[in-house]
């Protein structure tokens, strides 16, 4: 195959599907026919909000970094044609919105033989990044109150893992009705519509004014990052997970941060972990049936309509969207 369909960012909030040449592989690369690629919240920040600016039009396939497909050609001894692989390139070099990905084998994880649909196996990418962040700096939540801001795929997975880790109370928030409706199925005790910052008062009411012991910001918006400092309690801990929606400095109330004796951490770069260990752990969780991700995959849209797919994913109230994926069938 010399030509392929490819998603391309040609302007702010403007994606198109074009036909272009397949990239030539180098030593150590795989050539992968993409089956599905998912739209991540960080992709929305790049395409719709102008974060991680690149010369326009961008390279084909960017910024896609959640993909699954079949190896067509291998230039690495650990893979062979026919292997089904999760493709997890770092966002700056991601080309998962290409029908044919040509990428280093180091960004590919061989999938097991399983009856789980590929569109669901693909959720191991997002789950892997969540596991990576939690494993880098473990927080003991046993018997504690956890607030998870955002109930997209990452937020839902955080909610599930906090419940499984023994949190006494899990409080989740979002704006989208479909995501909030799923939240209790993933382990939330209370689900708050955070319109106008309602989460802050709700957490105070639910904790007798103390605030949450551990707050996970899985939205990636400047205002929710700032709000997390209000939601967390004295000597609490925060995980700032979401990619910011701006490249400008994000103001926070450091005086409050200081006086509440807070701790905060942020991790990204699971794609550089040796042997892609967190993505492997995520794959194992899904294939063992420990987490049903089927309801997370709310929409699968043909890559020809990639612009519409981005508009849907970027509208929290639109058509019950939770996780929007692209099909290359």
TORVEX-244858 format. One record per residue (C-alpha): x, y, z; residue in three letters. Coordinates in pm, whole numbers, always signed. Example, Ala and Ser with C-alpha at 12.3 -4.5 7.8 and 13.67 -1.06 7.14 Angstrom:
BEGIN
<px: +1230	py: -450	pz: +780	r: ALA> .
<px: +1367	py: -106	pz: +714	r: SER> .
// end
This chain:
BEGIN
<px: +0	py: +0	pz: +0	r: UNK> .
<px: +160	py: +326	pz: -114	r: UNK> .
<px: -118	py: +565	pz: -10	r: UNK> .
<px: -326	py: +598	pz: +305	r: UNK> .
<px: -602	py: +803	pz: +463	r: UNK> .
<px: -481	py: +1033	pz: +736	r: UNK> .
<px: -627	py: +1280	pz: +979	r: UNK> .
<px: -456	py: +1620	pz: +971	r: UNK> .
<px: -482	py: +1937	pz: +1174	r: UNK> .
<px: -495	py: +2221	pz: +922	r: UNK> .
<px: -604	py: +2502	pz: +1154	r: UNK> .
<px: -721	py: +2574	pz: +1504	r: UNK> .
<px: -1019	py: +2348	pz: +1573	r: UNK> .
<px: -1004	py: +2216	pz: +1216	r: UNK> .
<px: -927	py: +1854	pz: +1128	r: UNK> .
<px: -952	py: +1701	pz: +781	r: UNK> .
<px: -903	py: +1357	pz: +632	r: UNK> .
<px: -659	py: +1349	pz: +342	r: UNK> .
<px: -490	py: +1091	pz: +126	r: UNK> .
<px: -112	py: +1088	pz: +157	r: UNK> .
<px: +189	py: +862	pz: +106	r: UNK> .
<px: +275	py: +592	pz: +356	r: UNK> .
<px: +593	py: +677	pz: +545	r: UNK> .
<px: +899	py: +466	pz: +477	r: UNK> .
<px: +1021	py: +260	pz: +776	r: UNK> .
<px: +1369	py: +270	pz: +926	r: UNK> .
<px: +1556	py: +1	pz: +1116	r: UNK> .
<px: +1367	py: -73	pz: +1438	r: UNK> .
<px: +1032	py: +49	pz: +1302	r: UNK> .
<px: +700	py: -125	pz: +1254	r: UNK> .
<px: +450	py: -52	pz: +982	r: UNK> .
<px: +105	py: -91	pz: +1138	r: UNK> .
<px: -237	py: -84	pz: +975	r: UNK> .
<px: -448	py: +114	pz: +1223	r: UNK> .
<px: -778	py: -45	pz: +1320	r: UNK> .
<px: -890	py: +219	pz: +1571	r: UNK> .
<px: -751	py: +538	pz: +1720	r: UNK> .
<px: -905	py: +726	pz: +2013	r: UNK> .
<px: -933	py: +1097	pz: +2077	r: UNK> .
<px: -768	py: +1189	pz: +2407	r: UNK> .
<px: -843	py: +1497	pz: +2616	r: UNK> .
<px: -492	py: +1618	pz: +2539	r: UNK> .
<px: -573	py: +1591	pz: +2166	r: UNK> .
<px: -865	py: +1827	pz: +2226	r: UNK> .
<px: -634	py: +2075	pz: +2397	r: UNK> .
<px: -394	py: +2063	pz: +2102	r: UNK> .
<px: -653	py: +2082	pz: +1824	r: UNK> .
<px: -927	py: +2291	pz: +1983	r: UNK> .
<px: -729	py: +2512	pz: +2222	r: UNK> .
<px: -395	py: +2558	pz: +2045	r: UNK> .
<px: -171	py: +2391	pz: +2302	r: UNK> .
<px: +160	py: +2243	pz: +2180	r: UNK> .
<px: +156	py: +2469	pz: +1876	r: UNK> .
<px: +309	py: +2340	pz: +1554	r: UNK> .
<px: +339	py: +2495	pz: +1210	r: UNK> .
<px: +12	py: +2455	pz: +1023	r: UNK> .
<px: -86	py: +2235	pz: +856	r: UNK> .
<px: +58	py: +1978	pz: +1099	r: UNK> .
<px: +211	py: +1650	pz: +993	r: UNK> .
<px: -39	py: +1378	pz: +908	r: UNK> .
<px: -160	py: +1170	pz: +1203	r: UNK> .
<px: -68	py: +1427	pz: +1471	r: UNK> .
<px: -146	py: +1445	pz: +1762	r: UNK> .
<px: -296	py: +1093	pz: +1779	r: UNK> .
<px: -124	py: +878	pz: +2040	r: UNK> .
<px: -388	py: +612	pz: +2122	r: UNK> .
<px: -400	py: +343	pz: +1855	r: UNK> .
<px: -436	py: -28	pz: +1790	r: UNK> .
<px: -373	py: -220	pz: +1471	r: UNK> .
<px: -203	py: -504	pz: +1283	r: UNK> .
<px: +166	py: -519	pz: +1198	r: UNK> .
<px: +212	py: -521	pz: +820	r: UNK> .
<px: +589	py: -499	pz: +815	r: UNK> .
<px: +843	py: -544	pz: +1094	r: UNK> .
<px: +1198	py: -416	pz: +1118	r: UNK> .
<px: +1238	py: -531	pz: +1477	r: UNK> .
<px: +1308	py: -888	pz: +1594	r: UNK> .
<px: +1038	py: -888	pz: +1864	r: UNK> .
<px: +750	py: -837	pz: +1620	r: UNK> .
<px: +627	py: -1003	pz: +1304	r: UNK> .
<px: +354	py: -939	pz: +1048	r: UNK> .
<px: +12	py: -1025	pz: +1180	r: UNK> .
<px: +80	py: -919	pz: +1538	r: UNK> .
<px: -191	py: -701	pz: +1693	r: UNK> .
<px: -26	py: -411	pz: +1873	r: UNK> .
<px: -123	py: -119	pz: +2092	r: UNK> .
<px: +51	py: +191	pz: +1955	r: UNK> .
<px: +139	py: +446	pz: +2223	r: UNK> .
<px: +374	py: +713	pz: +2084	r: UNK> .
<px: +441	py: +1030	pz: +2283	r: UNK> .
<px: +201	py: +1307	pz: +2184	r: UNK> .
<px: +459	py: +1532	pz: +2009	r: UNK> .
<px: +551	py: +1247	pz: +1772	r: UNK> .
<px: +211	py: +1075	pz: +1766	r: UNK> .
<px: +67	py: +975	pz: +1428	r: UNK> .
<px: -213	py: +740	pz: +1533	r: UNK> .
<px: -460	py: +927	pz: +1311	r: UNK> .
<px: -283	py: +770	pz: +1010	r: UNK> .
<px: -434	py: +464	pz: +846	r: UNK> .
<px: -82	py: +323	pz: +821	r: UNK> .
<px: +147	py: +410	pz: +1111	r: UNK> .
<px: +522	py: +388	pz: +1069	r: UNK> .
<px: +671	py: +416	pz: +1415	r: UNK> .
<px: +948	py: +280	pz: +1640	r: UNK> .
<px: +874	py: -62	pz: +1787	r: UNK> .
<px: +951	py: +84	pz: +2130	r: UNK> .
<px: +608	py: +253	pz: +2113	r: UNK> .
<px: +425	py: -74	pz: +2040	r: UNK> .
<px: +294	py: -341	pz: +2276	r: UNK> .
<px: +193	py: -682	pz: +2146	r: UNK> .
<px: -164	py: -771	pz: +2239	r: UNK> .
<px: -266	py: -1117	pz: +2363	r: UNK> .
<px: -498	py: -1351	pz: +2177	r: UNK> .
<px: -836	py: -1252	pz: +2318	r: UNK> .
<px: -1202	py: -1224	pz: +2225	r: UNK> .
<px: -1218	py: -868	pz: +2361	r: UNK> .
<px: -1292	py: -630	pz: +2070	r: UNK> .
<px: -999	py: -417	pz: +1953	r: UNK> .
<px: -1191	py: -95	pz: +2025	r: UNK> .
<px: -1205	py: -199	pz: +2391	r: UNK> .
<px: -846	py: -324	pz: +2406	r: UNK> .
<px: -746	py: +23	pz: +2289	r: UNK> .
<px: -862	py: +156	pz: +2628	r: UNK> .
<px: -544	py: +1	pz: +2772	r: UNK> .
<px: -362	py: +309	pz: +2646	r: UNK> .
<px: -559	py: +553	pz: +2863	r: UNK> .
<px: -569	py: +311	pz: +3156	r: UNK> .
<px: -194	py: +266	pz: +3124	r: UNK> .
<px: -128	py: +638	pz: +3163	r: UNK> .
<px: -349	py: +641	pz: +3475	r: UNK> .
<px: -162	py: +345	pz: +3625	r: UNK> .
<px: +170	py: +509	pz: +3541	r: UNK> .
<px: +83	py: +824	pz: +3737	r: UNK> .
<px: -41	py: +630	pz: +4039	r: UNK> .
<px: +255	py: +394	pz: +4042	r: UNK> .
<px: +510	py: +672	pz: +4017	r: UNK> .
<px: +395	py: +825	pz: +4346	r: UNK> .
<px: +170	py: +585	pz: +4539	r: UNK> .
<px: -83	py: +741	pz: +4776	r: UNK> .
<px: -247	py: +529	pz: +5045	r: UNK> .
<px: -618	py: +609	pz: +5020	r: UNK> .
<px: -742	py: +334	pz: +5252	r: UNK> .
<px: -1030	py: +470	pz: +5454	r: UNK> .
<px: -991	py: +819	pz: +5307	r: UNK> .
<px: -1196	py: +1057	pz: +5095	r: UNK> .
<px: -1090	py: +1096	pz: +4733	r: UNK> .
<px: -1224	py: +1352	pz: +4486	r: UNK> .
<px: -1177	py: +1283	pz: +4113	r: UNK> .
<px: -1229	py: +1592	pz: +3899	r: UNK> .
<px: -1334	py: +1488	pz: +3549	r: UNK> .
<px: -1506	py: +1167	pz: +3442	r: UNK> .
<px: -1377	py: +1118	pz: +3094	r: UNK> .
<px: -1205	py: +785	pz: +3032	r: UNK> .
<px: -908	py: +879	pz: +3254	r: UNK> .
<px: -1130	py: +1008	pz: +3533	r: UNK> .
<px: -1351	py: +699	pz: +3523	r: UNK> .
<px: -1044	py: +478	pz: +3547	r: UNK> .
<px: -912	py: +681	pz: +3842	r: UNK> .
<px: -1252	py: +645	pz: +4011	r: UNK> .
<px: -1244	py: +268	pz: +3963	r: UNK> .
<px: -887	py: +237	pz: +4092	r: UNK> .
<px: -953	py: +455	pz: +4397	r: UNK> .
<px: -1250	py: +237	pz: +4489	r: UNK> .
<px: -1042	py: -75	pz: +4438	r: UNK> .
<px: -760	py: +74	pz: +4649	r: UNK> .
<px: -987	py: +104	pz: +4951	r: UNK> .
<px: -1103	py: +465	pz: +4956	r: UNK> .
<px: -1388	py: +510	pz: +5203	r: UNK> .
<px: -1558	py: +773	pz: +4990	r: UNK> .
<px: -1507	py: +861	pz: +4624	r: UNK> .
<px: -1654	py: +1191	pz: +4506	r: UNK> .
<px: -1652	py: +1244	pz: +4129	r: UNK> .
<px: -1735	py: +1550	pz: +3922	r: UNK> .
<px: -1791	py: +1640	pz: +3559	r: UNK> .
<px: -2017	py: +1851	pz: +3337	r: UNK> .
<px: -2133	py: +1585	pz: +3091	r: UNK> .
<px: -2450	py: +1392	pz: +3181	r: UNK> .
<px: -2331	py: +1072	pz: +3008	r: UNK> .
<px: -2004	py: +1068	pz: +3200	r: UNK> .
<px: -2170	py: +1143	pz: +3530	r: UNK> .
<px: -2421	py: +865	pz: +3468	r: UNK> .
<px: -2136	py: +615	pz: +3427	r: UNK> .
<px: -1942	py: +737	pz: +3728	r: UNK> .
<px: -2129	py: +539	pz: +3993	r: UNK> .
<px: -2083	py: +221	pz: +3790	r: UNK> .
<px: -1709	py: +282	pz: +3815	r: UNK> .
<px: -1719	py: +326	pz: +4192	r: UNK> .
<px: -1819	py: +682	pz: +4280	r: UNK> .
<px: -2027	py: +732	pz: +4594	r: UNK> .
<px: -2127	py: +1086	pz: +4500	r: UNK> .
<px: -2131	py: +1249	pz: +4155	r: UNK> .
<px: -2131	py: +1628	pz: +4137	r: UNK> .
<px: -2215	py: +1850	pz: +3841	r: UNK> .
<px: -1926	py: +2095	pz: +3866	r: UNK> .
<px: -2099	py: +2372	pz: +3674	r: UNK> .
<px: -2001	py: +2703	pz: +3834	r: UNK> .
<px: -1753	py: +2525	pz: +4061	r: UNK> .
<px: -2019	py: +2343	pz: +4263	r: UNK> .
<px: -1774	py: +2066	pz: +4359	r: UNK> .
<px: -1599	py: +2279	pz: +4621	r: UNK> .
<px: -1906	py: +2333	pz: +4836	r: UNK> .
<px: -2026	py: +1976	pz: +4781	r: UNK> .
<px: -1700	py: +1828	pz: +4908	r: UNK> .
<px: -1708	py: +2051	pz: +5213	r: UNK> .
<px: -2063	py: +1942	pz: +5289	r: UNK> .
<px: -1978	py: +1574	pz: +5243	r: UNK> .
<px: -1666	py: +1593	pz: +5464	r: UNK> .
<px: -1799	py: +1817	pz: +5741	r: UNK> .
<px: -1584	py: +2101	pz: +5615	r: UNK> .
<px: -1254	py: +1909	pz: +5602	r: UNK> .
<px: -1211	py: +1869	pz: +5227	r: UNK> .
<px: -1084	py: +1562	pz: +5042	r: UNK> .
<px: -770	py: +1377	pz: +5150	r: UNK> .
<px: -662	py: +1315	pz: +4791	r: UNK> .
<px: -773	py: +1510	pz: +4483	r: UNK> .
<px: -712	py: +1395	pz: +4126	r: UNK> .
<px: -749	py: +1664	pz: +3859	r: UNK> .
<px: -820	py: +1472	pz: +3538	r: UNK> .
<px: -970	py: +1757	pz: +3337	r: UNK> .
<px: -671	py: +1964	pz: +3231	r: UNK> .
<px: -835	py: +2306	pz: +3251	r: UNK> .
<px: -681	py: +2609	pz: +3419	r: UNK> .
<px: -986	py: +2672	pz: +3636	r: UNK> .
<px: -1014	py: +2313	pz: +3762	r: UNK> .
<px: -643	py: +2308	pz: +3840	r: UNK> .
<px: -692	py: +2618	pz: +4055	r: UNK> .
<px: -1009	py: +2473	pz: +4207	r: UNK> .
<px: -831	py: +2157	pz: +4320	r: UNK> .
<px: -658	py: +2361	pz: +4593	r: UNK> .
<px: -999	py: +2453	pz: +4733	r: UNK> .
<px: -1132	py: +2098	pz: +4714	r: UNK> .
<px: -843	py: +1930	pz: +4898	r: UNK> .
<px: -825	py: +1935	pz: +5276	r: UNK> .
<px: -550	py: +2033	pz: +5521	r: UNK> .
<px: -226	py: +1839	pz: +5455	r: UNK> .
<px: -394	py: +1674	pz: +5159	r: UNK> .
<px: -238	py: +1554	pz: +4836	r: UNK> .
<px: -320	py: +1639	pz: +4474	r: UNK> .
<px: -241	py: +1462	pz: +4148	r: UNK> .
<px: -250	py: +1708	pz: +3860	r: UNK> .
<px: -299	py: +1465	pz: +3572	r: UNK> .
<px: -467	py: +1658	pz: +3292	r: UNK> .
<px: -261	py: +1825	pz: +3020	r: UNK> .
<px: -318	py: +2201	pz: +3066	r: UNK> .
<px: -548	py: +2366	pz: +2813	r: UNK> .
<px: -312	py: +2662	pz: +2777	r: UNK> .
<px: +60	py: +2720	pz: +2735	r: UNK> .
<px: +36	py: +3038	pz: +2942	r: UNK> .
<px: +114	py: +3027	pz: +3316	r: UNK> .
<px: -180	py: +2902	pz: +3522	r: UNK> .
<px: -232	py: +3115	pz: +3836	r: UNK> .
<px: -298	py: +2931	pz: +4162	r: UNK> .
<px: -352	py: +3051	pz: +4519	r: UNK> .
<px: -10	py: +2963	pz: +4654	r: UNK> .
<px: -87	py: +3130	pz: +4986	r: UNK> .
<px: -368	py: +2878	pz: +5036	r: UNK> .
<px: -148	py: +2596	pz: +4907	r: UNK> .
<px: +123	py: +2694	pz: +5158	r: UNK> .
<px: -104	py: +2743	pz: +5460	r: UNK> .
<px: -291	py: +2418	pz: +5400	r: UNK> .
<px: +47	py: +2237	pz: +5387	r: UNK> .
<px: -45	py: +2064	pz: +5063	r: UNK> .
<px: +148	py: +1826	pz: +4841	r: UNK> .
<px: +103	py: +1801	pz: +4464	r: UNK> .
<px: +259	py: +1593	pz: +4190	r: UNK> .
<px: +221	py: +1548	pz: +3818	r: UNK> .
<px: +353	py: +1278	pz: +3585	r: UNK> .
<px: +342	py: +1215	pz: +3214	r: UNK> .
<px: +554	py: +1008	pz: +2979	r: UNK> .
<px: +427	py: +654	pz: +3039	r: UNK> .
<px: +535	py: +586	pz: +2680	r: UNK> .
<px: +899	py: +600	pz: +2790	r: UNK> .
<px: +864	py: +344	pz: +3071	r: UNK> .
<px: +1080	py: +34	pz: +3010	r: UNK> .
<px: +884	py: -245	pz: +2841	r: UNK> .
<px: +575	py: -20	pz: +2847	r: UNK> .
<px: +504	py: -182	pz: +3185	r: UNK> .
<px: +202	py: +29	pz: +3281	r: UNK> .
<px: +35	py: -34	pz: +2944	r: UNK> .
<px: +102	py: -406	pz: +2991	r: UNK> .
<px: -56	py: -391	pz: +3337	r: UNK> .
<px: -357	py: -211	pz: +3190	r: UNK> .
<px: -391	py: -475	pz: +2918	r: UNK> .
<px: -381	py: -749	pz: +3181	r: UNK> .
<px: -655	py: -579	pz: +3386	r: UNK> .
<px: -883	py: -555	pz: +3083	r: UNK> .
<px: -817	py: -905	pz: +2947	r: UNK> .
<px: -866	py: -1065	pz: +3290	r: UNK> .
<px: -1208	py: -903	pz: +3308	r: UNK> .
<px: -1124	py: -692	pz: +3614	r: UNK> .
<px: -1254	py: -377	pz: +3445	r: UNK> .
<px: -1534	py: -362	pz: +3189	r: UNK> .
<px: -1442	py: -79	pz: +2952	r: UNK> .
<px: -1717	py: -146	pz: +2699	r: UNK> .
<px: -1938	py: +142	pz: +2817	r: UNK> .
<px: -1649	py: +387	pz: +2800	r: UNK> .
<px: -1631	py: +349	pz: +2420	r: UNK> .
<px: -1942	py: +551	pz: +2342	r: UNK> .
<px: -1877	py: +642	pz: +1977	r: UNK> .
<px: -1676	py: +493	pz: +1691	r: UNK> .
<px: -1667	py: +723	pz: +1387	r: UNK> .
<px: -1505	py: +669	pz: +1048	r: UNK> .
<px: -1181	py: +863	pz: +1005	r: UNK> .
<px: -1335	py: +1034	pz: +702	r: UNK> .
<px: -1541	py: +1231	pz: +956	r: UNK> .
<px: -1255	py: +1314	pz: +1192	r: UNK> .
<px: -1356	py: +1681	pz: +1219	r: UNK> .
<px: -1705	py: +1585	pz: +1336	r: UNK> .
<px: -1554	py: +1335	pz: +1579	r: UNK> .
<px: -1344	py: +1610	pz: +1739	r: UNK> .
<px: -1643	py: +1841	pz: +1766	r: UNK> .
<px: -1839	py: +1567	pz: +1939	r: UNK> .
<px: -1556	py: +1482	pz: +2178	r: UNK> .
<px: -1508	py: +1851	pz: +2264	r: UNK> .
<px: -1873	py: +1908	pz: +2359	r: UNK> .
<px: -1942	py: +1763	pz: +2706	r: UNK> .
<px: -2317	py: +1773	pz: +2655	r: UNK> .
<px: -2327	py: +1632	pz: +2304	r: UNK> .
<px: -2498	py: +1304	pz: +2221	r: UNK> .
<px: -2391	py: +1113	pz: +2534	r: UNK> .
<px: -2023	py: +1119	pz: +2439	r: UNK> .
<px: -1775	py: +956	pz: +2677	r: UNK> .
<px: -1484	py: +828	pz: +2465	r: UNK> .
<px: -1483	py: +894	pz: +2091	r: UNK> .
<px: -1275	py: +667	pz: +1870	r: UNK> .
<px: -1196	py: +667	pz: +1498	r: UNK> .
<px: -1235	py: +363	pz: +1275	r: UNK> .
<px: -1011	py: +285	pz: +975	r: UNK> .
<px: -1215	py: -17	pz: +859	r: UNK> .
// end
